Amino acid sequence: MLKRRKTKKIKIGNLYLGGNAPVVIQSMCNTDTRDVKATVAQIKQLQKAGCELVRLAVPDLVAAKAIAKIKKRVSIPLVADIHFSAELAMEAMRSGIDKLRINPGNIGDEEKIKMVVLEAKKRKIPIRIGVNGGSLEKDILKKYKGKVTAKAMVESAMRHIKILEKYNFRNIVISMKASDVERTVEAYRLLSAKVDYPLHIGVTEAGTIFRGTVLSSIGLGILLHGGIGDTLRVSLTADPVEEIRVAWEICKALGLRKRGITITSCPTCGRTEIDLIALAKKVESELAFIDKDMHVAVMGCVVNGPGEAREADLAIVGGKGVGLIMKKGEILRKVNEKDLLKEFVKEVKKF
Amino acid sequence: MLKRRKTKKIKIGNLYLGGNAPVVIQSMCNTDTRDVKATVAQIKQLQKAGCELVRLAVPDLVAAKAIAKIKKRVSIPLVADIHFSAELAMEAMRSGIDKLRINPGNIGDEEKIKMVVLEAKKRKIPIRIGVNGGSLEKDILKKYKGKVTAKAMVESAMRHIKILEKYNFRNIVISMKASDVERTVEAYRLLSAKVDYPLHIGVTEAGTIFRGTVLSSIGLGILLHGGIGDTLRVSLTADPVEEIRVAWEICKALGLRKRGITITSCPTCGRTEIDLIALAKKVESELAFIDKDMHVAVMGCVVNGPGEAREADLAIVGGKGVGLIMKKGEILRKVNEKDLLKEFVKEVKKF
């Protein structure tokens, strides 16, 4: 098991974040928050895919008020994404939001900051400070000669943290996202050496499904493997359900979360004598909705097949027109290629 | 720039690996090597996709002899993947193979080992020792109580290395693949502290395109970000061309290689007022074949848009039914949503 950095534990609705809580998987709706029906439908889709916390854009008062209606119809905690406005933050809290994503340094004068922070404190609503490489404060940007460096991002985060701490507010989560791996990783490493607040990790503007999956897997993978990260959001220019799928796969790959069946399969080569690519795809889709904590392997040949099969609960090892079904490394039986999928799925269900 | 571990530089055909050479991107044909036509076609496809080194399965003498015919028709170096057979290694070398992937400890007695190693030395053919979690030596497996640990894999690698070093053979590349991230990373970290031979990195049996992309991005990402890895193979149960696509994306994400246009795009949210998912996809496919070293951003709104645009050569920042085209952070012009793609691609070509 990976050793995770020890962070402060906070509570968002009925969900724990940080401390010894599992890494929380979250996403953000891309619906218009004022459209309650569409937003509720997307939250439910996300929840079904495994999302545990959902953020909503709150660009105006209508959206802030809509939160109350949305809250009544969903069961997972919600985060209001607010920029520059103390009034919207107040309204979101009155509407029952579970967490705010707001940068206290840019919502107005001391009076306004105090109003928001004390209200959040009273209601036990955590605040996420979200530093983004694309929107650093002008004076910090100037100090770093116009370069959005990891240090500049950490300086921005620390400034917002100090504002909250001045009011003894410590119910804090922090994110610092850049659009590339290198700066994102460096910024989180620097900050995690300074504070013990839980960290929301992500690579921002990561791109389309393909590029975004690779970028997020690398960036979040490096951080999580190094013990950093209490909640994650994969950012894709795609249906947010895809973000959840990738987020789970990252957590599963690092042994941080468990969900469904893990499938190992080989890349096929000149030694493969069955149609393994098609078979692995079919096994993946047949097993997608079986909720068992087990490990199966789909292997093309006898060179690495038996070894992998030994480490799997159930495995297929392909031969010429046939396949062996193996259980914990022992041969169960030999099956013709055409019956292999059906028979294997049967064994998985029986397991 | 990432700091890479200093390794010995070796030569494979006309390609350098290790030392200060760029990270080499490789894959493996899944054609029958005896089928010269199909294999040559796949090598050419792989090369077009950006593959720099291709491995072929050599399960028998016919395949070993076919290498000579294949070599005549392709221009990138080839690696013969051989298991347990000194004879096949000898025949592959006579056929002009550029590199062997063979584990000297399992090709027979001292006589046979000597024959293969001296022949490779004479011909200046490098040998990759390929330790695989699925096929560890029985005595090592026994020593580690049947557990394929990272230490067990390193012990296996060191055993093969010592066999080659006994003959003063140092033209070596090493890989140690497990089917999970944790062991793979640990094994490479342990070995790279012991030897300075270039390392071939990969997560083996990573699975279907989706799972394999995530697993390889995390595993190879962690290693490369830590300076480890001189060549990489992404292992997917899919067309090997997909492996090359993922491998390039990993290297680009870490700034290790450059190829084509980098596209940053935001995840869309309730603030987005244009159809950004569709637009980003179209921009990605329109720019896929433009070979320019530039960075473009496709952003949905004015919160993070202008900041990202400042870091991009060219950017789209979406508004309501319109988009701004920006160059190095300065507004070039405002364009209606329906003309945005066409006008943007025009600007990219002009850049």
Interface residues (C-beta under 8 A of the other chain):
Chain A: L2 M28 C29 N30 T31 D32 T33 T39 L56 A57 V58 P59 A63 D81 H83 N132 G133 G134 S135 L136 V148 S179 D180 V181 E182 V185 T204 E205 A206 G207 T208 F210 R211 G212 T213 V214 L215 S217 I218 G219 G221 I222 H225 S235 L236 T237 A238 D239 P240 E243 R245 V246 E249 I250 A253 L254 G255 I263 T264 S265 C266 P267 T268 C269 G270 R271 T272 L276 I277 A280 K281 E284 A297 V298 M299 V303 N304 G305 P306 G307 E308 E311
Chain B: L2 M28 C29 N30 T31 D32 T33 T39 R55 L56 A57 V58 P59 A63 D81 H83 N132 G133 G134 S135 L136 V148 S179 D180 V181 E182 V185 T204 E205 A206 G207 T208 F210 R211 G212 T213 V214 L215 S217 I218 G219 G221 I222 H225 S235 L236 T237 A238 D239 P240 E243 R245 V246 E249 I250 A253 L254 G255 I263 T264 S265 C266 P267 T268 C269 G270 R271 T272 L276 I277 A280 K281 E284 A297 V298 M299 V303 N304 G305 P306 G307 E308 E311
